[in-house]
Amino acid sequence: MDRQHGSLVDSFSFLEVAPRRRESDLPELDRIIVEMEGHFRWEEEQMRLSGFPNLASHQADHKRQVANLKDIRRMVFEGMETIDLEFFRACQAWNLRHIRGQDLEFALFLHERELWDLRHELRSWDLEQRIELLPG
């Protein structure tokens, strides 16, 4: 997950310093949107499989970000707006907030779940060993 997050952050950083031209901005925005949607699908599937309780809220945040990017892409395509530094700062701020907030919450959930599973497994081993000691 961290590698995917790094790639998304790098994409915005690259686009930030790229020349401001509609011809180059559109393909890069398309690539970022496809990469982001793919990452979100993967992440949401991992959350679903693990039983993450805040999946709906996480999905809503993902949908808002993709919708924002698609709005910007549409405006650039229609010639209404070029991508400026303020846009990049907003996207980077969203990414960092999302990663450090909601994605961290999921990582902590997985960590706690793994600890719970390990504790449960250790208890079952202890019980199995005790059962073996019983006569008969």
C-alpha positions as CSV (number, residue, x, y, z in Angstrom):
1,M,0.0,0.0,0.0
2,D,2.8,2.4,0.9
3,R,4.4,1.9,-2.6
4,Q,1.1,2.8,-4.3
5,H,0.7,5.9,-2.1
6,G,4.2,7.0,-3.0
7,S,3.4,6.6,-6.7
8,L,0.3,8.8,-6.4
9,V,2.2,11.5,-4.4
10,D,5.0,11.3,-7.0
11,S,2.5,11.7,-9.9
12,F,1.2,15.0,-8.4
13,S,4.7,16.2,-7.8
14,F,5.7,15.4,-11.4
15,L,2.6,17.2,-12.8
16,E,3.3,20.2,-10.6
17,V,6.7,20.9,-12.2
18,A,5.7,19.9,-15.7
19,P,5.1,22.6,-18.3
20,R,1.6,24.0,-18.2
21,R,0.2,22.8,-21.5
22,R,-3.2,21.3,-22.1
23,E,-1.7,18.7,-24.4
24,S,0.6,17.4,-21.7
25,D,-1.8,18.0,-18.7
26,L,-4.6,15.9,-20.1
27,P,-2.8,12.6,-20.6
28,E,-1.1,13.0,-17.2
29,L,-4.4,13.7,-15.5
30,D,-5.9,10.6,-17.2
31,R,-3.0,8.5,-16.0
32,I,-3.3,9.8,-12.5
33,I,-7.1,9.2,-12.4
34,V,-6.7,5.6,-13.8
35,E,-3.9,4.9,-11.2
36,M,-5.9,6.4,-8.4
37,E,-9.1,4.5,-9.3
38,G,-7.1,1.2,-9.5
39,H,-5.5,1.9,-6.1
40,F,-8.8,2.7,-4.5
41,R,-10.5,-0.5,-5.9
42,W,-7.6,-2.6,-4.5
43,E,-7.7,-0.8,-1.1
44,E,-11.5,-1.0,-0.8
45,E,-11.3,-4.8,-1.6
46,Q,-8.7,-5.3,1.1
47,M,-11.0,-3.4,3.5
48,R,-14.0,-5.5,2.5
49,L,-12.1,-8.7,2.9
50,S,-10.8,-7.8,6.3
51,G,-14.2,-6.6,7.6
52,F,-13.0,-3.0,8.1
53,P,-15.9,-1.2,9.8
54,N,-15.4,2.2,8.2
55,L,-15.4,1.1,4.6
56,A,-18.3,3.2,3.6
57,S,-16.7,6.4,4.9
58,H,-13.5,5.5,3.2
59,Q,-15.2,4.8,-0.1
60,A,-17.0,8.2,0.1
61,D,-13.7,10.0,0.6
62,H,-12.3,8.1,-2.4
63,K,-15.3,9.0,-4.6
64,R,-14.9,12.7,-3.7
65,Q,-11.3,12.8,-4.7
66,V,-11.9,11.1,-8.0
67,A,-14.8,13.4,-8.7
68,N,-12.6,16.4,-8.0
69,L,-9.9,15.1,-10.4
70,K,-12.5,14.4,-13.1
71,D,-13.9,17.9,-12.7
72,I,-10.5,19.4,-13.1
73,R,-9.8,17.1,-16.1
74,R,-13.1,18.2,-17.7
75,M,-12.3,21.9,-17.2
76,V,-8.8,21.5,-18.7
77,F,-10.2,19.5,-21.6
78,E,-12.8,22.3,-22.3
79,G,-10.1,24.9,-22.0
80,M,-11.8,26.5,-19.0
81,E,-8.9,26.1,-16.6
82,T,-5.2,25.3,-16.7
83,I,-3.8,23.3,-13.8
84,D,-2.1,25.7,-11.3
85,L,0.0,25.4,-8.2
86,E,-3.1,25.8,-6.0
87,F,-4.7,22.7,-7.5
88,F,-1.5,20.6,-6.8
89,R,-1.3,21.8,-3.3
90,A,-5.0,20.9,-2.7
91,C,-4.4,17.4,-4.2
92,Q,-1.3,16.8,-2.3
93,A,-3.0,18.0,0.9
94,W,-5.9,15.6,0.3
95,N,-3.5,12.7,-0.3
96,L,-1.5,13.4,2.8
97,R,-4.6,13.9,4.9
98,H,-6.2,10.7,3.5
99,I,-3.0,8.6,3.9
100,R,-2.2,9.9,7.4
101,G,-5.8,9.7,8.6
102,Q,-8.1,7.2,6.9
103,D,-5.4,4.9,5.5
104,L,-3.6,4.9,8.9
105,E,-6.9,4.0,10.6
106,F,-7.1,0.9,8.3
107,A,-3.5,0.0,8.9
108,L,-4.0,0.1,12.7
109,F,-7.2,-1.9,12.3
110,L,-5.2,-4.6,10.4
111,H,-2.4,-4.5,13.0
112,E,-4.9,-4.9,15.9
113,R,-6.7,-7.7,14.1
114,E,-3.4,-9.5,13.5
115,L,-2.6,-9.2,17.2
116,W,-6.0,-10.5,18.2
117,D,-5.6,-13.4,15.8
118,L,-2.2,-14.2,17.2
119,R,-3.5,-14.0,20.8
120,H,-6.4,-16.2,19.9
121,E,-4.1,-18.7,18.2
122,L,-1.7,-18.8,21.2
123,R,-4.7,-19.4,23.5
124,S,-5.9,-22.3,21.4
125,W,-2.4,-23.8,21.4
126,D,-2.3,-23.5,25.2
127,L,-5.7,-25.2,25.4
128,E,-4.6,-28.0,23.1
129,Q,-1.5,-28.6,25.2
130,R,-3.7,-28.7,28.4
131,I,-6.1,-31.1,26.8
132,E,-3.3,-33.4,25.9
133,L,-2.3,-33.5,29.6
134,L,-5.8,-34.7,30.7
135,P,-6.1,-38.4,31.4
136,G,-7.8,-40.6,29.2
